[in-house]
Amino acid sequence: GVLGREVAAGVEMRGAVEILCRIACNGHTITDSDLRPFGVGIYPLAALANHACLPNCVQTFKGTAITIRAMREIPSGEEVTI
């Protein structure tokens, strides 16, 4: 019935919102060599790095492939930040 469709639509909406929230929190803006953005990608391992105002790493792209590079020596136990 109609109620069943409303419940199903609510479940679908929650799923869509959850996906959009994950992209907003874990997405990385893909840039070209001139740092112009041209897309967003989900990179599960890169998403483990936290943001920092003074990061110890930087992310770069070659096409859509992401590379995380250390900008200095990172002592054992220190988190990776971008």
Secondary structure as a PSIPRED ss2 file (coil, helix, strand):
# PSIPRED VFORMAT (PSIPRED V4.0)

   1 G C   1.000  0.000  0.000
   2 V H   0.000  1.000  0.000
   3 L H   0.000  1.000  0.000
   4 G H   0.000  1.000  0.000
   5 R H   0.000  1.000  0.000
   6 E H   0.000  1.000  0.000
   7 V H   0.000  1.000  0.000
   8 A H   0.000  1.000  0.000
   9 A H   0.000  1.000  0.000
  10 G H   0.000  1.000  0.000
  11 V H   0.000  1.000  0.000
  12 E H   0.000  1.000  0.000
  13 M H   0.000  1.000  0.000
  14 R H   0.000  1.000  0.000
  15 G H   0.000  1.000  0.000
  16 A H   0.000  1.000  0.000
  17 V H   0.000  1.000  0.000
  18 E H   0.000  1.000  0.000
  19 I H   0.000  1.000  0.000
  20 L H   0.000  1.000  0.000
  21 C H   0.000  1.000  0.000
  22 R H   0.000  1.000  0.000
  23 I H   0.000  1.000  0.000
  24 A H   0.000  1.000  0.000
  25 C H   0.000  1.000  0.000
  26 N H   0.000  1.000  0.000
  27 G E   0.000  0.000  1.000
  28 H E   0.000  0.000  1.000
  29 T E   0.000  0.000  1.000
  30 I E   0.000  0.000  1.000
  31 T E   0.000  0.000  1.000
  32 D C   1.000  0.000  0.000
  33 S C   1.000  0.000  0.000
  34 D C   1.000  0.000  0.000
  35 L C   1.000  0.000  0.000
  36 R C   1.000  0.000  0.000
  37 P E   0.000  0.000  1.000
  38 F E   0.000  0.000  1.000
  39 G E   0.000  0.000  1.000
  40 V E   0.000  0.000  1.000
  41 G E   0.000  0.000  1.000
  42 I E   0.000  0.000  1.000
  43 Y C   1.000  0.000  0.000
  44 P C   1.000  0.000  0.000
  45 L C   1.000  0.000  0.000
  46 A H   0.000  1.000  0.000
  47 A H   0.000  1.000  0.000
  48 L H   0.000  1.000  0.000
  49 A C   1.000  0.000  0.000
  50 N E   0.000  0.000  1.000
  51 H C   1.000  0.000  0.000
  52 A C   1.000  0.000  0.000
  53 C C   1.000  0.000  0.000
  54 L C   1.000  0.000  0.000
  55 P C   1.000  0.000  0.000
  56 N C   1.000  0.000  0.000
  57 C E   0.000  0.000  1.000
  58 V E   0.000  0.000  1.000
  59 Q E   0.000  0.000  1.000
  60 T E   0.000  0.000  1.000
  61 F E   0.000  0.000  1.000
  62 K E   0.000  0.000  1.000
  63 G C   1.000  0.000  0.000
  64 T C   1.000  0.000  0.000
  65 A E   0.000  0.000  1.000
  66 I E   0.000  0.000  1.000
  67 T E   0.000  0.000  1.000
  68 I E   0.000  0.000  1.000
  69 R E   0.000  0.000  1.000
  70 A E   0.000  0.000  1.000
  71 M C   1.000  0.000  0.000
  72 R C   1.000  0.000  0.000
  73 E C   1.000  0.000  0.000
  74 I C   1.000  0.000  0.000
  75 P C   1.000  0.000  0.000
  76 S C   1.000  0.000  0.000
  77 G C   1.000  0.000  0.000
  78 E C   1.000  0.000  0.000
  79 E C   1.000  0.000  0.000
  80 V C   1.000  0.000  0.000
  81 T E   0.000  0.000  1.000
  82 I C   1.000  0.000  0.000
